[in-house]
Amino acid sequence: MTTRYRVEYALKSHRRDQLIEWIKGLLAVPFVLHSQPTVVYQEHSENLIAVAADTHQRYAEIFRDVETLIRDH
């Protein structure tokens, strides 16, 4: 069992990989900005399919850009 001190120490920002944190930040922004706050009652509705496709495309664009940055570096 780990102590509270060890858990808090491991969660500090100096123990985190800044590249991973940056990528997570890139992925969080489109998720929040483009999320739909409405309730979807039909699981396979056209609106839900369109939102899912748009979100998938945005994530693919972000990952493509991150891969390009890493490849160029």
N, CA, C and O atoms as a Tripos MOL2 file, in Angstrom:
@<TRIPOS>MOLECULE
protein
  292   291    73     0     0
PROTEIN
NO_CHARGES

@<TRIPOS>ATOM
      1 N           0.8430   -1.1740    0.0000 N.3       1 MET1
      2 CA          0.0000    0.0000    0.0000 C.3       1 MET1
      3 C           0.8940    1.2450    0.0000 C.2       1 MET1
      4 O           1.8690    1.3200    0.7470 O.2       1 MET1
      5 N           0.5500    2.2040   -0.8370 N.am      2 THR2
      6 CA          1.3590    3.4180   -0.9210 C.3       2 THR2
      7 C           0.8600    4.4650    0.0620 C.2       2 THR2
      8 O          -0.3230    4.5310    0.3930 O.2       2 THR2
      9 N           1.7880    5.2640    0.5070 N.am      3 THR3
     10 CA          1.4260    6.3180    1.4500 C.3       3 THR3
     11 C           0.8600    7.5130    0.6970 C.2       3 THR3
     12 O           1.0350    7.6420   -0.5150 O.2       3 THR3
     13 N           0.1990    8.3610    1.4140 N.am      4 ARG4
     14 CA         -0.3760    9.5710    0.8230 C.3       4 ARG4
     15 C           0.7290   10.4540    0.2380 C.2       4 ARG4
     16 O           0.5460   11.0640   -0.8150 O.2       4 ARG4
     17 N           1.8610   10.5210    0.9140 N.am      5 TYR5
     18 CA          2.9850   11.3280    0.4370 C.3       5 TYR5
     19 C           3.4510   10.8490   -0.9350 C.2       5 TYR5
     20 O           3.6980   11.6610   -1.8260 O.2       5 TYR5
     21 N           3.5710    9.5410   -1.1030 N.am      6 ARG6
     22 CA          4.0270    9.0010   -2.3890 C.3       6 ARG6
     23 C           3.0140    9.2670   -3.4930 C.2       6 ARG6
     24 O           3.3910    9.5880   -4.6200 O.2       6 ARG6
     25 N           1.7420    9.1360   -3.1770 N.am      7 VAL7
     26 CA          0.7090    9.3870   -4.1850 C.3       7 VAL7
     27 C           0.7370   10.8450   -4.6080 C.2       7 VAL7
     28 O           0.7080   11.1360   -5.8040 O.2       7 VAL7
     29 N           0.7930   11.7640   -3.6610 N.am      8 GLU8
     30 CA          0.8220   13.1890   -3.9850 C.3       8 GLU8
     31 C           2.1030   13.5580   -4.7250 C.2       8 GLU8
     32 O           2.0720   14.3980   -5.6240 O.2       8 GLU8
     33 N           3.2090   12.9540   -4.3690 N.am      9 TYR9
     34 CA          4.4820   13.2320   -5.0380 C.3       9 TYR9
     35 C           4.4300   12.7830   -6.4960 C.2       9 TYR9
     36 O           4.9330   13.4740   -7.3820 O.2       9 TYR9
     37 N           3.8240   11.6300   -6.7380 N.am     10 ALA10
     38 CA          3.7420   11.1060   -8.1000 C.3      10 ALA10
     39 C           2.8120   11.9380   -8.9750 C.2      10 ALA10
     40 O           2.9740   11.9600  -10.1950 O.2      10 ALA10
     41 N           1.8480   12.6180   -8.3770 N.am     11 LEU11
     42 CA          0.8950   13.4040   -9.1460 C.3      11 LEU11
     43 C           1.4000   14.8040   -9.4770 C.2      11 LEU11
     44 O           0.7540   15.5230  -10.2390 O.2      11 LEU11
     45 N           2.5180   15.1960   -8.9310 N.am     12 LYS12
     46 CA          3.0420   16.5370   -9.1900 C.3      12 LYS12
     47 C           3.4680   16.6670  -10.6440 C.2      12 LYS12
     48 O           3.8270   15.6880  -11.2980 O.2      12 LYS12
     49 N           3.4190   17.9000  -11.1330 N.am     13 SER13
     50 CA          3.6720   18.1320  -12.5590 C.3      13 SER13
     51 C           5.0950   17.7840  -12.9780 C.2      13 SER13
     52 O           5.3180   17.4630  -14.1450 O.2      13 SER13
     53 N           6.0570   17.8340  -12.0740 N.am     14 HIS14
     54 CA          7.4300   17.5120  -12.4720 C.3      14 HIS14
     55 C           7.6030   16.0330  -12.7920 C.2      14 HIS14
     56 O           8.6110   15.6430  -13.3810 O.2      14 HIS14
     57 N           6.6490   15.2180  -12.4180 N.am     15 ARG15
     58 CA          6.7260   13.7840  -12.7020 C.3      15 ARG15
     59 C           6.0050   13.4220  -13.9980 C.2      15 ARG15
     60 O           5.9780   12.2530  -14.3830 O.2      15 ARG15
     61 N           5.4270   14.4000  -14.6660 N.am     16 ARG16
     62 CA          4.6570   14.1240  -15.8720 C.3      16 ARG16
     63 C           5.4540   14.4920  -17.1120 C.2      16 ARG16
     64 O           6.2660   15.4170  -17.0970 O.2      16 ARG16
     65 N           5.2100   13.7610  -18.1710 N.am     17 ASP17
     66 CA          5.8440   14.0440  -19.4520 C.3      17 ASP17
     67 C           5.1000   15.2160  -20.0950 C.2      17 ASP17
     68 O           3.8980   15.1290  -20.3470 O.2      17 ASP17
     69 N           5.8060   16.2960  -20.3560 N.am     18 GLN18
     70 CA          5.1640   17.5020  -20.8690 C.3      18 GLN18
     71 C           4.6200   17.3140  -22.2850 C.2      18 GLN18
     72 O           3.6250   17.9470  -22.6380 O.2      18 GLN18
     73 N           5.2380   16.4680  -23.1000 N.am     19 LEU19
     74 CA          4.7110   16.2110  -24.4370 C.3      19 LEU19
     75 C           3.3490   15.5260  -24.3560 C.2      19 LEU19
     76 O           2.4170   15.8890  -25.0740 O.2      19 LEU19
     77 N           3.2440   14.5360  -23.4780 N.am     20 ILE20
     78 CA          1.9710   13.8310  -23.3100 C.3      20 ILE20
     79 C           0.9090   14.7840  -22.7780 C.2      20 ILE20
     80 O          -0.2340   14.7500  -23.2350 O.2      20 ILE20
     81 N           1.2670   15.6300  -21.8220 N.am     21 GLU21
     82 CA          0.3150   16.5990  -21.2800 C.3      21 GLU21
     83 C          -0.1340   17.5720  -22.3660 C.2      21 GLU21
     84 O          -1.3040   17.9520  -22.4020 O.2      21 GLU21
     85 N           0.7730   17.9790  -23.2500 N.am     22 TRP22
     86 CA          0.4340   18.8900  -24.3340 C.3      22 TRP22
     87 C          -0.5300   18.2290  -25.3160 C.2      22 TRP22
     88 O          -1.4920   18.8580  -25.7580 O.2      22 TRP22
     89 N          -0.2830   16.9730  -25.6570 N.am     23 ILE23
     90 CA         -1.1730   16.2460  -26.5630 C.3      23 ILE23
     91 C          -2.5490   16.0690  -25.9250 C.2      23 ILE23
     92 O          -3.5650   16.2210  -26.6020 O.2      23 ILE23
     93 N          -2.5930   15.7500  -24.6390 N.am     24 LYS24
     94 CA         -3.8770   15.6260  -23.9520 C.3      24 LYS24
     95 C          -4.6410   16.9430  -23.9730 C.2      24 LYS24
     96 O          -5.8630   16.9560  -24.1140 O.2      24 LYS24
     97 N          -3.9170   18.0500  -23.8320 N.am     25 GLY25
     98 CA         -4.5540   19.3620  -23.9110 C.3      25 GLY25
     99 C          -5.1180   19.6390  -25.2940 C.2      25 GLY25
    100 O          -6.1970   20.2200  -25.4210 O.2      25 GLY25
    101 N          -4.3940   19.2270  -26.3350 N.am     26 LEU26
    102 CA         -4.8930   19.3940  -27.6990 C.3      26 LEU26
    103 C          -6.1760   18.6040  -27.9200 C.2      26 LEU26
    104 O          -7.0860   19.0680  -28.6060 O.2      26 LEU26
    105 N          -6.2490   17.4210  -27.3430 N.am     27 LEU27
    106 CA         -7.4240   16.5730  -27.5340 C.3      27 LEU27
    107 C          -8.6100   17.0340  -26.7080 C.2      27 LEU27
    108 O          -9.7540   16.7980  -27.0980 O.2      27 LEU27
    109 N          -8.3730   17.6830  -25.5790 N.am     28 ALA28
    110 CA         -9.4640   18.1090  -24.7070 C.3      28 ALA28
    111 C         -10.2230   19.2910  -25.2870 C.2      28 ALA28
    112 O         -11.4360   19.3920  -25.1010 O.2      28 ALA28
    113 N          -9.5400   20.1840  -25.9830 N.am     29 VAL29
    114 CA        -10.1880   21.4040  -26.4720 C.3      29 VAL29
    115 C         -11.3050   21.1130  -27.4650 C.2      29 VAL29
    116 O         -12.4150   21.5980  -27.2460 O.2      29 VAL29
    117 N         -11.0930   20.3500  -28.5510 N.am     30 PRO30
    118 CA        -12.2040   20.1130  -29.4680 C.3      30 PRO30
    119 C         -13.3230   19.3160  -28.8280 C.2      30 PRO30
    120 O         -14.4870   19.4850  -29.1900 O.2      30 PRO30
    121 N         -12.9900   18.4540  -27.8890 N.am     31 PHE31
    122 CA        -14.0320   17.6800  -27.2260 C.3      31 PHE31
    123 C         -14.9740   18.6020  -26.4710 C.2      31 PHE31
    124 O         -16.1910   18.4270  -26.5300 O.2      31 PHE31
    125 N         -14.4270   19.5810  -25.7630 N.am     32 VAL32
    126 CA        -15.2500   20.5000  -24.9770 C.3      32 VAL32
    127 C         -15.9590   21.5010  -25.8760 C.2      32 VAL32
    128 O         -17.1490   21.7570  -25.6940 O.2      32 VAL32
    129 N         -15.2490   22.0700  -26.8410 N.am     33 LEU33
    130 CA        -15.8350   23.1100  -27.6800 C.3      33 LEU33
    131 C         -16.9330   22.5860  -28.5970 C.2      33 LEU33
    132 O         -17.8840   23.3100  -28.8920 O.2      33 LEU33
    133 N         -16.8220   21.3530  -29.0480 N.am     34 HIS34
    134 CA        -17.7660   20.8360  -30.0270 C.3      34 HIS34
    135 C         -18.7250   19.8010  -29.4500 C.2      34 HIS34
    136 O         -19.4300   19.1270  -30.2010 O.2      34 HIS34
    137 N         -18.7620   19.6680  -28.1430 N.am     35 SER35
    138 CA        -19.7020   18.7190  -27.5520 C.3      35 SER35
    139 C         -21.1060   19.3160  -27.5910 C.2      35 SER35
    140 O         -21.2820   20.5310  -27.5060 O.2      35 SER35
    141 N         -22.0660   18.4690  -27.7160 N.am     36 GLN36
    142 CA        -23.4570   18.9020  -27.7760 C.3      36 GLN36
    143 C         -24.0910   18.7130  -26.4000 C.2      36 GLN36
    144 O         -24.1560   17.5870  -25.9070 O.2      36 GLN36
    145 N         -24.5620   19.7950  -25.7680 N.am     37 PRO37
    146 CA        -25.1180   19.6600  -24.4200 C.3      37 PRO37
    147 C         -26.5330   19.1080  -24.3950 C.2      37 PRO37
    148 O         -27.1290   19.0100  -23.3230 O.2      37 PRO37
    149 N         -27.0820   18.7480  -25.5300 N.am     38 THR38
    150 CA        -28.4470   18.2460  -25.5780 C.3      38 THR38
    151 C         -28.4670   16.7470  -25.3170 C.2      38 THR38
    152 O         -27.4730   16.0480  -25.5130 O.2      38 THR38
    153 N         -29.5990   16.2840  -24.8790 N.am     39 VAL39
    154 CA        -29.7800   14.8560  -24.6150 C.3      39 VAL39
    155 C         -30.2280   14.1870  -25.9060 C.2      39 VAL39
    156 O         -31.1320   14.6750  -26.5840 O.2      39 VAL39
    157 N         -29.6080   13.0920  -26.2380 N.am     40 VAL40
    158 CA        -29.9690   12.3480  -27.4400 C.3      40 VAL40
    159 C         -30.7820   11.1390  -27.0000 C.2      40 VAL40
    160 O         -30.2900   10.2690  -26.2810 O.2      40 VAL40
    161 N         -32.0300   11.0990  -27.4420 N.am     41 TYR41
    162 CA        -32.9050   10.0140  -27.0100 C.3      41 TYR41
    163 C         -32.7870    8.7870  -27.9050 C.2      41 TYR41
    164 O         -32.9110    7.6580  -27.4300 O.2      41 TYR41
    165 N         -32.5520    8.9960  -29.1780 N.am     42 GLN42
    166 CA        -32.3990    7.8680  -30.0850 C.3      42 GLN42
    167 C         -30.9150    7.6330  -30.3080 C.2      42 GLN42
    168 O         -30.1960    8.5180  -30.7720 O.2      42 GLN42
    169 N         -30.4790    6.4640  -29.9820 N.am     43 GLU43
    170 CA        -29.0480    6.1670  -29.9940 C.3      43 GLU43
    171 C         -28.4440    6.2090  -31.3930 C.2      43 GLU43
    172 O         -27.2610    6.5180  -31.5330 O.2      43 GLU43
    173 N         -29.2070    5.9140  -32.4100 N.am     44 HIS44
    174 CA        -28.6750    5.8710  -33.7760 C.3      44 HIS44
    175 C         -29.2940    6.9690  -34.6450 C.2      44 HIS44
    176 O         -29.5260    6.7550  -35.8350 O.2      44 HIS44
    177 N         -29.5580    8.1180  -34.0750 N.am     45 SER45
    178 CA        -30.1590    9.2060  -34.8400 C.3      45 SER45
    179 C         -29.1360    9.8170  -35.7930 C.2      45 SER45
    180 O         -27.9300    9.6430  -35.6200 O.2      45 SER45
    181 N         -29.6300   10.5310  -36.7980 N.am     46 GLU46
    182 CA        -28.7590   11.1810  -37.7850 C.3      46 GLU46
    183 C         -27.8830   12.2350  -37.1220 C.2      46 GLU46
    184 O         -26.7170   12.3890  -37.4860 O.2      46 GLU46
    185 N         -28.4340   12.9600  -36.1530 N.am     47 ASN47
    186 CA        -27.6740   14.0030  -35.4590 C.3      47 ASN47
    187 C         -26.4880   13.3970  -34.7140 C.2      47 ASN47
    188 O         -25.3830   13.9390  -34.7600 O.2      47 ASN47
    189 N         -26.7070   12.2980  -34.0430 N.am     48 LEU48
    190 CA        -25.6360   11.6420  -33.2970 C.3      48 LEU48
    191 C         -24.5550   11.1130  -34.2340 C.2      48 LEU48
    192 O         -23.3660   11.1980  -33.9270 O.2      48 LEU48
    193 N         -24.9610   10.5740  -35.3580 N.am     49 ILE49
    194 CA        -23.9970   10.0590  -36.3310 C.3      49 ILE49
    195 C         -23.1590   11.1980  -36.9010 C.2      49 ILE49
    196 O         -21.9530   11.0430  -37.0910 O.2      49 ILE49
    197 N         -23.7870   12.3390  -37.1750 N.am     50 ALA50
    198 CA        -23.0530   13.4910  -37.7130 C.3      50 ALA50
    199 C         -22.0710   14.0420  -36.6910 C.2      50 ALA50
    200 O         -20.9410   14.3820  -37.0420 O.2      50 ALA50
    201 N         -22.4840   14.1350  -35.4340 N.am     51 VAL51
    202 CA        -21.5960   14.6280  -34.3770 C.3      51 VAL51
    203 C         -20.4190   13.6740  -34.1890 C.2      51 VAL51
    204 O         -19.2800   14.1140  -34.0290 O.2      51 VAL51
    205 N         -20.6890   12.3770  -34.2080 N.am     52 ALA52
    206 CA        -19.6190   11.3910  -34.0420 C.3      52 ALA52
    207 C         -18.6280   11.4600  -35.2040 C.2      52 ALA52
    208 O         -17.4190   11.3680  -34.9890 O.2      52 ALA52
    209 N         -19.1190   11.6180  -36.4160 N.am     53 ALA53
    210 CA        -18.2290   11.7080  -37.5770 C.3      53 ALA53
    211 C         -17.3830   12.9730  -37.5240 C.2      53 ALA53
    212 O         -16.1940   12.9410  -37.8430 O.2      53 ALA53
    213 N         -17.9910   14.0880  -37.1220 N.am     54 ASP54
    214 CA        -17.2530   15.3480  -37.0090 C.3      54 ASP54
    215 C         -16.1720   15.2530  -35.9390 C.2      54 ASP54
    216 O         -15.0460   15.7060  -36.1460 O.2      54 ASP54
    217 N         -16.5110   14.6670  -34.8010 N.am     55 THR55
    218 CA        -15.5370   14.5050  -33.7230 C.3      55 THR55
    219 C         -14.3970   13.5890  -34.1540 C.2      55 THR55
    220 O         -13.2320   13.8680  -33.8720 O.2      55 THR55
    221 N         -14.7270   12.5090  -34.8280 N.am     56 HIS56
    222 CA        -13.7030   11.5840  -35.3210 C.3      56 HIS56
    223 C         -12.7560   12.2900  -36.2840 C.2      56 HIS56
    224 O         -11.5430   12.0870  -36.2230 O.2      56 HIS56
    225 N         -13.3030   13.1180  -37.1750 N.am     57 GLN57
    226 CA        -12.4680   13.8420  -38.1340 C.3      57 GLN57
    227 C         -11.5510   14.8320  -37.4230 C.2      57 GLN57
    228 O         -10.3860   14.9640  -37.8000 O.2      57 GLN57
    229 N         -12.0460   15.5250  -36.4110 N.am     58 ARG58
    230 CA        -11.2230   16.4910  -35.6770 C.3      58 ARG58
    231 C         -10.0730   15.7880  -34.9440 C.2      58 ARG58
    232 O          -8.9360   16.2600  -34.9670 O.2      58 ARG58
    233 N         -10.3760   14.6670  -34.3010 N.am     59 TYR59
    234 CA         -9.3100   13.9240  -33.6240 C.3      59 TYR59
    235 C          -8.2770   13.4030  -34.6240 C.2      59 TYR59
    236 O          -7.0790   13.4230  -34.3420 O.2      59 TYR59
    237 N          -8.7270   12.9410  -35.7780 N.am     60 ALA60
    238 CA         -7.7930   12.4580  -36.8000 C.3      60 ALA60
    239 C          -6.8870   13.5850  -37.2870 C.2      60 ALA60
    240 O          -5.6950   13.3740  -37.5100 O.2      60 ALA60
    241 N          -7.4520   14.7820  -37.4530 N.am     61 GLU61
    242 CA         -6.6370   15.9290  -37.8740 C.3      61 GLU61
    243 C          -5.5950   16.2810  -36.8180 C.2      61 GLU61
    244 O          -4.4440   16.5660  -37.1470 O.2      61 GLU61
    245 N          -5.9970   16.2600  -35.5560 N.am     62 ILE62
    246 CA         -5.0640   16.5870  -34.4710 C.3      62 ILE62
    247 C          -3.9360   15.5650  -34.4160 C.2      62 ILE62
    248 O          -2.7680   15.9410  -34.3190 O.2      62 ILE62
    249 N          -4.2680   14.2790  -34.4770 N.am     63 PHE63
    250 CA         -3.2290   13.2490  -34.4330 C.3      63 PHE63
    251 C          -2.3090   13.3320  -35.6520 C.2      63 PHE63
    252 O          -1.1040   13.1070  -35.5350 O.2      63 PHE63
    253 N          -2.8710   13.6550  -36.8200 N.am     64 ARG64
    254 CA         -2.0330   13.8140  -38.0110 C.3      64 ARG64
    255 C          -1.0470   14.9610  -37.8130 C.2      64 ARG64
    256 O           0.1280   14.8420  -38.1630 O.2      64 ARG64
    257 N          -1.5270   16.0780  -37.2500 N.am     65 ASP65
    258 CA         -0.6410   17.2200  -37.0030 C.3      65 ASP65
    259 C           0.4360   16.8930  -35.9730 C.2      65 ASP65
    260 O           1.5860   17.3030  -36.1260 O.2      65 ASP65
    261 N           0.0690   16.1570  -34.9240 N.am     66 VAL66
    262 CA          1.0530   15.7640  -33.9070 C.3      66 VAL66
    263 C           2.0960   14.8320  -34.5210 C.2      66 VAL66
    264 O           3.2890   14.9810  -34.2580 O.2      66 VAL66
    265 N           1.6560   13.8760  -35.3330 N.am     67 GLU67
    266 CA          2.6040   12.9790  -35.9980 C.3      67 GLU67
    267 C           3.5520   13.7540  -36.9100 C.2      67 GLU67
    268 O           4.7410   13.4420  -36.9750 O.2      67 GLU67
    269 N           3.0360   14.7620  -37.6130 N.am     68 THR68
    270 CA          3.8810   15.5830  -38.4820 C.3      68 THR68
    271 C           4.9030   16.3580  -37.6680 C.2      68 THR68
    272 O           6.0670   16.4470  -38.0580 O.2      68 THR68
    273 N           4.4830   16.9200  -36.5410 N.am     69 LEU69
    274 CA          5.4190   17.6390  -35.6760 C.3      69 LEU69
    275 C           6.5320   16.7270  -35.1690 C.2      69 LEU69
    276 O           7.7010   17.1120  -35.1540 O.2      69 LEU69
    277 N           6.1640   15.5210  -34.7560 N.am     70 ILE70
    278 CA          7.1590   14.5760  -34.2400 C.3      70 ILE70
    279 C           8.0930   14.1350  -35.3620 C.2      70 ILE70
    280 O           9.3020   14.0280  -35.1550 O.2      70 ILE70
    281 N           7.5460   13.8820  -36.5370 N.am     71 ARG71
    282 CA          8.3650   13.4570  -37.6700 C.3      71 ARG71
    283 C           9.3390   14.5610  -38.0870 C.2      71 ARG71
    284 O          10.4860   14.2760  -38.4310 O.2      71 ARG71
    285 N           8.8900   15.8160  -38.0580 N.am     72 ASP72
    286 CA          9.7560   16.9350  -38.4320 C.3      72 ASP72
    287 C          10.8390   17.1950  -37.4030 C.2      72 ASP72
    288 O          11.9030   17.7170  -37.7360 O.2      72 ASP72
    289 N          10.5790   16.8390  -36.1730 N.am     73 HIS73
    290 CA         11.5520   17.0930  -35.1110 C.3      73 HIS73
    291 C          12.6980   16.1160  -35.2270 C.2      73 HIS73
    292 O          13.6300   16.1590  -34.4240 O.2      73 HIS73
@<TRIPOS>BOND
     1     1     2 1
     2     2     3 1
     3     3     4 2
     4     3     5 am
     5     5     6 1
     6     6     7 1
     7     7     8 2
     8     7     9 am
     9     9    10 1
    10    10    11 1
    11    11    12 2
    12    11    13 am
    13    13    14 1
    14    14    15 1
    15    15    16 2
    16    15    17 am
    17    17    18 1
    18    18    19 1
    19    19    20 2
    20    19    21 am
    21    21    22 1
    22    22    23 1
    23    23    24 2
    24    23    25 am
    25    25    26 1
    26    26    27 1
    27    27    28 2
    28    27    29 am
    29    29    30 1
    30    30    31 1
    31    31    32 2
    32    31    33 am
    33    33    34 1
    34    34    35 1
    35    35    36 2
    36    35    37 am
    37    37    38 1
    38    38    39 1
    39    39    40 2
    40    39    41 am
    41    41    42 1
    42    42    43 1
    43    43    44 2
    44    43    45 am
    45    45    46 1
    46    46    47 1
    47    47    48 2
    48    47    49 am
    49    49    50 1
    50    50    51 1
    51    51    52 2
    52    51    53 am
    53    53    54 1
    54    54    55 1
    55    55    56 2
    56    55    57 am
    57    57    58 1
    58    58    59 1
    59    59    60 2
    60    59    61 am
    61    61    62 1
    62    62    63 1
    63    63    64 2
    64    63    65 am
    65    65    66 1
    66    66    67 1
    67    67    68 2
    68    67    69 am
    69    69    70 1
    70    70    71 1
    71    71    72 2
    72    71    73 am
    73    73    74 1
    74    74    75 1
    75    75    76 2
    76    75    77 am
    77    77    78 1
    78    78    79 1
    79    79    80 2
    80    79    81 am
    81    81    82 1
    82    82    83 1
    83    83    84 2
    84    83    85 am
    85    85    86 1
    86    86    87 1
    87    87    88 2
    88    87    89 am
    89    89    90 1
    90    90    91 1
    91    91    92 2
    92    91    93 am
    93    93    94 1
    94    94    95 1
    95    95    96 2
    96    95    97 am
    97    97    98 1
    98    98    99 1
    99    99   100 2
   100    99   101 am
   101   101   102 1
   102   102   103 1
   103   103   104 2
   104   103   105 am
   105   105   106 1
   106   106   107 1
   107   107   108 2
   108   107   109 am
   109   109   110 1
   110   110   111 1
   111   111   112 2
   112   111   113 am
   113   113   114 1
   114   114   115 1
   115   115   116 2
   116   115   117 am
   117   117   118 1
   118   118   119 1
   119   119   120 2
   120   119   121 am
   121   121   122 1
   122   122   123 1
   123   123   124 2
   124   123   125 am
   125   125   126 1
   126   126   127 1
   127   127   128 2
   128   127   129 am
   129   129   130 1
   130   130   131 1
   131   131   132 2
   132   131   133 am
   133   133   134 1
   134   134   135 1
   135   135   136 2
   136   135   137 am
   137   137   138 1
   138   138   139 1
   139   139   140 2
   140   139   141 am
   141   141   142 1
   142   142   143 1
   143   143   144 2
   144   143   145 am
   145   145   146 1
   146   146   147 1
   147   147   148 2
   148   147   149 am
   149   149   150 1
   150   150   151 1
   151   151   152 2
   152   151   153 am
   153   153   154 1
   154   154   155 1
   155   155   156 2
   156   155   157 am
   157   157   158 1
   158   158   159 1
   159   159   160 2
   160   159   161 am
   161   161   162 1
   162   162   163 1
   163   163   164 2
   164   163   165 am
   165   165   166 1
   166   166   167 1
   167   167   168 2
   168   167   169 am
   169   169   170 1
   170   170   171 1
   171   171   172 2
   172   171   173 am
   173   173   174 1
   174   174   175 1
   175   175   176 2
   176   175   177 am
   177   177   178 1
   178   178   179 1
   179   179   180 2
   180   179   181 am
   181   181   182 1
   182   182   183 1
   183   183   184 2
   184   183   185 am
   185   185   186 1
   186   186   187 1
   187   187   188 2
   188   187   189 am
   189   189   190 1
   190   190   191 1
   191   191   192 2
   192   191   193 am
   193   193   194 1
   194   194   195 1
   195   195   196 2
   196   195   197 am
   197   197   198 1
   198   198   199 1
   199   199   200 2
   200   199   201 am
   201   201   202 1
   202   202   203 1
   203   203   204 2
   204   203   205 am
   205   205   206 1
   206   206   207 1
   207   207   208 2
   208   207   209 am
   209   209   210 1
   210   210   211 1
   211   211   212 2
   212   211   213 am
   213   213   214 1
   214   214   215 1
   215   215   216 2
   216   215   217 am
   217   217   218 1
   218   218   219 1
   219   219   220 2
   220   219   221 am
   221   221   222 1
   222   222   223 1
   223   223   224 2
   224   223   225 am
   225   225   226 1
   226   226   227 1
   227   227   228 2
   228   227   229 am
   229   229   230 1
   230   230   231 1
   231   231   232 2
   232   231   233 am
   233   233   234 1
   234   234   235 1
   235   235   236 2
   236   235   237 am
   237   237   238 1
   238   238   239 1
   239   239   240 2
   240   239   241 am
   241   241   242 1
   242   242   243 1
   243   243   244 2
   244   243   245 am
   245   245   246 1
   246   246   247 1
   247   247   248 2
   248   247   249 am
   249   249   250 1
   250   250   251 1
   251   251   252 2
   252   251   253 am
   253   253   254 1
   254   254   255 1
   255   255   256 2
   256   255   257 am
   257   257   258 1
   258   258   259 1
   259   259   260 2
   260   259   261 am
   261   261   262 1
   262   262   263 1
   263   263   264 2
   264   263   265 am
   265   265   266 1
   266   266   267 1
   267   267   268 2
   268   267   269 am
   269   269   270 1
   270   270   271 1
   271   271   272 2
   272   271   273 am
   273   273   274 1
   274   274   275 1
   275   275   276 2
   276   275   277 am
   277   277   278 1
   278   278   279 1
   279   279   280 2
   280   279   281 am
   281   281   282 1
   282   282   283 1
   283   283   284 2
   284   283   285 am
   285   285   286 1
   286   286   287 1
   287   287   288 2
   288   287   289 am
   289   289   290 1
   290   290   291 1
   291   291   292 2
@<TRIPOS>SUBSTRUCTURE
     1 MET1         2 RESIDUE 1 A MET
     2 THR2         6 RESIDUE 1 A THR
     3 THR3        10 RESIDUE 1 A THR
     4 ARG4        14 RESIDUE 1 A ARG
     5 TYR5        18 RESIDUE 1 A TYR
     6 ARG6        22 RESIDUE 1 A ARG
     7 VAL7        26 RESIDUE 1 A VAL
     8 GLU8        30 RESIDUE 1 A GLU
     9 TYR9        34 RESIDUE 1 A TYR
    10 ALA10       38 RESIDUE 1 A ALA
    11 LEU11       42 RESIDUE 1 A LEU
    12 LYS12       46 RESIDUE 1 A LYS
    13 SER13       50 RESIDUE 1 A SER
    14 HIS14       54 RESIDUE 1 A HIS
    15 ARG15       58 RESIDUE 1 A ARG
    16 ARG16       62 RESIDUE 1 A ARG
    17 ASP17       66 RESIDUE 1 A ASP
    18 GLN18       70 RESIDUE 1 A GLN
    19 LEU19       74 RESIDUE 1 A LEU
    20 ILE20       78 RESIDUE 1 A ILE
    21 GLU21       82 RESIDUE 1 A GLU
    22 TRP22       86 RESIDUE 1 A TRP
    23 ILE23       90 RESIDUE 1 A ILE
    24 LYS24       94 RESIDUE 1 A LYS
    25 GLY25       98 RESIDUE 1 A GLY
    26 LEU26      102 RESIDUE 1 A LEU
    27 LEU27      106 RESIDUE 1 A LEU
    28 ALA28      110 RESIDUE 1 A ALA
    29 VAL29      114 RESIDUE 1 A VAL
    30 PRO30      118 RESIDUE 1 A PRO
    31 PHE31      122 RESIDUE 1 A PHE
    32 VAL32      126 RESIDUE 1 A VAL
    33 LEU33      130 RESIDUE 1 A LEU
    34 HIS34      134 RESIDUE 1 A HIS
    35 SER35      138 RESIDUE 1 A SER
    36 GLN36      142 RESIDUE 1 A GLN
    37 PRO37      146 RESIDUE 1 A PRO
    38 THR38      150 RESIDUE 1 A THR
    39 VAL39      154 RESIDUE 1 A VAL
    40 VAL40      158 RESIDUE 1 A VAL
    41 TYR41      162 RESIDUE 1 A TYR
    42 GLN42      166 RESIDUE 1 A GLN
    43 GLU43      170 RESIDUE 1 A GLU
    44 HIS44      174 RESIDUE 1 A HIS
    45 SER45      178 RESIDUE 1 A SER
    46 GLU46      182 RESIDUE 1 A GLU
    47 ASN47      186 RESIDUE 1 A ASN
    48 LEU48      190 RESIDUE 1 A LEU
    49 ILE49      194 RESIDUE 1 A ILE
    50 ALA50      198 RESIDUE 1 A ALA
    51 VAL51      202 RESIDUE 1 A VAL
    52 ALA52      206 RESIDUE 1 A ALA
    53 ALA53      210 RESIDUE 1 A ALA
    54 ASP54      214 RESIDUE 1 A ASP
    55 THR55      218 RESIDUE 1 A THR
    56 HIS56      222 RESIDUE 1 A HIS
    57 GLN57      226 RESIDUE 1 A GLN
    58 ARG58      230 RESIDUE 1 A ARG
    59 TYR59      234 RESIDUE 1 A TYR
    60 ALA60      238 RESIDUE 1 A ALA
    61 GLU61      242 RESIDUE 1 A GLU
    62 ILE62      246 RESIDUE 1 A ILE
    63 PHE63      250 RESIDUE 1 A PHE
    64 ARG64      254 RESIDUE 1 A ARG
    65 ASP65      258 RESIDUE 1 A ASP
    66 VAL66      262 RESIDUE 1 A VAL
    67 GLU67      266 RESIDUE 1 A GLU
    68 THR68      270 RESIDUE 1 A THR
    69 LEU69      274 RESIDUE 1 A LEU
    70 ILE70      278 RESIDUE 1 A ILE
    71 ARG71      282 RESIDUE 1 A ARG
    72 ASP72      286 RESIDUE 1 A ASP
    73 HIS73      290 RESIDUE 1 A HIS
